[in-house]
Amino acid sequence: MPKEELLQFDGLVTEILPDARYRVQLDNGHAVVAYTAGRMKKNRIKTLAGDRVTIEISPYDLEKGRLIFRHKDERAGTVNRPPQRQQFRRR
């Protein structure tokens, strides 16, 4: 039997909550609590308040979701970022 289809929505992170959870205001006006997907944790993708994100929501519980994608900001390329620390190799 196939797995249930997940609903995908775009939204805006309005608040960072404890335990790696976020309050997300969806484009349709609803607010949900979302947690970071494992793939985003593995790749160390940080999410801040004000970021545009895509979340997956189960049709069984429409109040909780999983944050699966953080959209790149158009103005991110113009901001001067501090240089990254050098990576040192272990022997």
C-alpha positions in Angstrom: 0.0 0.0 0.0 1.5 3.4 -0.9 2.5 5.9 1.7 0.2 8.9 2.2 1.1 12.0 0.2 2.6 14.8 2.2 1.4 18.4 1.6 4.0 21.0 0.8 3.7 24.7 1.7 5.9 27.7 1.6 6.1 30.1 4.5 8.1 32.5 6.6 9.9 31.6 9.9 8.5 34.0 12.5 10.0 32.5 15.7 12.7 30.1 16.8 11.5 27.7 19.6 13.5 25.4 21.8 14.5 21.9 20.7 15.2 22.9 17.1 11.6 23.9 16.3 10.3 26.9 14.5 7.0 28.7 14.3 6.2 29.2 10.6 3.6 31.5 9.1 2.4 29.9 5.9 1.5 31.9 2.8 -2.2 31.0 3.2 -2.2 32.6 6.7 -2.0 29.5 9.0 0.7 29.2 11.6 2.4 25.8 12.3 5.2 24.4 14.4 7.9 22.8 12.3 11.1 20.8 13.1 14.2 20.6 11.0 14.5 17.6 8.7 17.4 15.3 9.2 19.0 16.1 5.8 19.2 19.8 6.9 20.7 18.8 10.2 23.3 16.6 8.4 24.3 19.4 6.1 24.3 22.0 8.9 21.8 24.3 7.2 21.0 27.0 9.7 17.5 28.7 9.7 16.9 32.1 11.3 13.8 34.1 11.9 12.7 35.8 8.7 13.9 33.0 6.3 11.6 31.7 3.6 11.2 27.9 3.9 9.3 25.0 2.4 7.6 22.6 4.9 5.9 19.2 4.5 2.8 18.6 6.5 1.0 15.3 7.0 -2.7 15.3 6.1 -3.4 13.7 9.5 -2.0 16.6 11.7 -2.1 20.0 10.0 -0.6 21.8 13.0 2.9 20.2 12.8 5.3 20.0 9.9 8.9 19.2 8.8 11.1 22.0 7.5 12.7 20.5 4.3 14.1 23.5 2.4 15.4 26.9 3.2 15.2 29.3 0.2 18.2 31.4 -0.7 17.8 35.1 -0.2 18.4 37.2 -3.4 20.4 39.8 -1.5 22.6 37.2 0.2 25.2 37.5 -2.6 25.7 41.2 -2.0 26.3 40.9 1.8 29.9 40.8 2.9 30.4 37.7 5.0 33.3 37.2 7.3 35.9 34.8 6.0 35.5 31.2 7.0 37.9 29.5 9.4 40.4 27.3 7.8 39.8 23.6 8.1 42.7 21.7 9.7 43.3 18.0 8.9 43.7 15.5 11.5 46.5 13.0 11.2 
